[in-house]
Amino acid sequence: MADGSRSVVITGSTRGIGLCMAREFLRLGCNVTISGSAAASGILAQQSLQGFSGSYHYVPCDVRNMAEIENLWNEAVGKWRKVDIWINNAGRNCPYSIVCETPVPAVDSVLDTNIKGMIYGSMVAAKHMLAQGGGQIWNMEGMGSNNMIQPKTILYGTTKHALTYFTKGLAKELKGTPVMAGRLSPGMMLTDFITKDHKGAPSPVIENTQFINIFNILADRPETVAAFLVPRMLKNTRNNSQIAWLTNTKAFVRFSTAMFRKHRLL
């Protein structure tokens, strides 16, 4: 499958599922613009993207800043002449604590990144894709998108619930145009969002035995999820699509066969 003519932008793609998707797009021959707000992770990401058939371009970007998102679009177009797929993947975790004990700066950081950053990215991509005559916008769902409530993480869950509502609304606004909006639902993955807290220290959640048991049944490595999501984005032709890795059926099968499977990530 060759998709060398496709140009892809992924926010928050210097690590985790974002970086894994970048690798998968490159493996399939796409041109990829990766981005992130931390210079150190940007250097490491570029070192890991060598040897693929596609080409990549790194652009620093803090999605909380509209001007930087506009620059991300302009840099990608300047390099590849267009953007076919824009993925709002950048996200920030919340402190593992009840919301009334969460520091205000942490609240602002999570909301500004996960909601405003996603909305800013969608605004920029939709505006320019309408002008260029087409494209796809994908927003990354997460815990909270399906109404599941996990105590001590409700701030993060709230942002993902809002993301789902916004993306469905965006798809309605784009109906009848050559631009499509959709959602990516990756399920549970072994990334820094699980193993580290919002400051990069070991996360308290991995000391929760009940959580670990469920995680080891349902979770996957981000490489596995990216290999599922990317080809389906490239093949998508429908507005308001959802590409879901961990479906209810798959989760039921995993719980039903858990005692027979040796699948431990933590």
Buried (B, 14 or more C-beta within 10 A) or exposed (E): EEBEEBBBBBBBBBBBBBBBBBBBBBBBBBBBBBBBBEEEBBEEBBEEBEEBEBBBBBBBBBBBBBEBBBBBBEBBBEBBEBBBBBBBBBBBBBBBBEBEEBEEEBBEBBBBBBBBBBBBBBBBBBEBBBEBEEBBBBBBBBBBBBEEEEEBBBBBBBBBBBBBEBBBEBBEEBEEBEBBBBBBBBBBBBBEBBEBBBEEEEBEBBEBEEBBEBBBBBBBBBBBBBBBBBBBBBEBEEBBBBBBBBEEEEBEEBEEEBEEEEEEBE
